[in-house]
Amino acid sequence: MYELGDYIVYGNHGVCRVEDIGILNITGVDDSIVCYTLQPVFSKASTLYTPVNNDKVSMRKVISSEEAQELIDRIPQIPLLKIECDKQREDVYKEALKKHNCMDWVKIIKTLYARRQERLAQGKKLTFTDEKYLNIARDFLFGELSIAMEMDKDEVENLVMERLEQYNTV
């Protein structure tokens, strides 16, 4: 169980802060179910409510600062996603995103940066689908790392990009 003030990764909503834990005082909602009230950190427009024992949506605590730094240091060794053919590409991205973990987000980013370089060499841009999944993975990764390392998302992005460029993976 999470505590008030904890930062968690909640499904496809990214990093959320636990704002309250308790029974919801909302008409039509079962008053025997204890829920988290979550505030997405990078989207102040909505508040989320989910049962404490929800097993349908992935919930996990944000990684620690040490784990975040280790991940950034390991970026050069993290392998690209294996995509056998272009028809599988979107399915591979979706499957990696479903796991809701930083390592898979790095794999997507590295794979798509490498693909961008290949396509640029051919005089082409990334496809709409590639751009879409690159942006999703970047938002999730940079958001979580910024909370873990208590840094601005732009600073985290610069750190990650330096690691990618330093090892010629871009």
PELIN-V149440 format. One record per residue. N is the residue number from 1. PHI is phi in whole degrees, -180 to 180 (NA if undefined). Layout:
# PELIN-V149440
n=(N & N)
phi=(PHI & PHI)
This chain:
# PELIN-V149440
n=(1 & 2 & 3 & 4 & 5 & 6 & 7 & 8 & 9 & 10 & 11 & 12 & 13 & 14 & 15 & 16 & 17 & 18 & 19 & 20 & 21 & 22 & 23 & 24 & 25 & 26 & 27 & 28 & 29 & 30 & 31 & 32 & 33 & 34 & 35 & 36 & 37 & 38 & 39 & 40 & 41 & 42 & 43 & 44 & 45 & 46 & 47 & 48 & 49 & 50 & 51 & 52 & 53 & 54 & 55 & 56 & 57 & 58 & 59 & 60 & 61 & 62 & 63 & 64 & 65 & 66 & 67 & 68 & 69 & 70 & 71 & 72 & 73 & 74 & 75 & 76 & 77 & 78 & 79 & 80 & 81 & 82 & 83 & 84 & 85 & 86 & 87 & 88 & 89 & 90 & 91 & 92 & 93 & 94 & 95 & 96 & 97 & 98 & 99 & 100 & 101 & 102 & 103 & 104 & 105 & 106 & 107 & 108 & 109 & 110 & 111 & 112 & 113 & 114 & 115 & 116 & 117 & 118 & 119 & 120 & 121 & 122 & 123 & 124 & 125 & 126 & 127 & 128 & 129 & 130 & 131 & 132 & 133 & 134 & 135 & 136 & 137 & 138 & 139 & 140 & 141 & 142 & 143 & 144 & 145 & 146 & 147 & 148 & 149 & 150 & 151 & 152 & 153 & 154 & 155 & 156 & 157 & 158 & 159 & 160 & 161 & 162 & 163 & 164 & 165 & 166 & 167 & 168 & 169 & 170)
phi=(NA & -89 & -114 & -55 & 89 & -66 & -102 & -130 & -96 & -117 & 47 & -89 & -94 & 78 & -75 & -129 & -105 & -74 & -95 & -159 & -137 & 162 & -78 & -81 & -98 & -124 & -57 & 90 & -101 & -55 & -85 & -104 & -100 & -82 & -126 & -92 & -104 & -116 & -116 & -57 & -71 & -104 & -148 & -75 & -73 & -133 & -119 & -112 & -127 & -149 & -59 & -56 & -98 & -63 & -110 & -94 & -120 & -66 & -135 & -154 & -70 & -62 & -64 & -77 & -60 & -64 & -64 & -63 & -65 & -61 & -61 & -61 & -65 & -88 & -48 & -61 & -90 & -72 & -74 & -75 & -70 & -92 & -124 & -71 & -149 & -60 & -66 & -86 & -49 & -64 & -63 & -66 & -62 & -60 & -63 & -66 & -67 & -60 & -74 & 53 & -133 & -60 & -59 & -69 & -65 & -64 & -59 & -62 & -62 & -61 & -60 & -76 & -67 & -63 & -64 & -59 & -61 & -61 & -68 & -62 & -63 & -93 & 79 & -118 & -104 & -65 & -73 & -57 & -63 & -61 & -60 & -59 & -73 & -63 & -65 & -62 & -63 & -64 & -59 & -64 & -65 & -65 & -64 & -67 & -65 & -66 & -70 & -61 & -100 & 52 & -130 & -70 & -57 & -65 & -65 & -63 & -58 & -61 & -61 & -64 & -63 & -59 & -66 & -66 & -70 & -59 & -111 & 53 & -99 & -90)
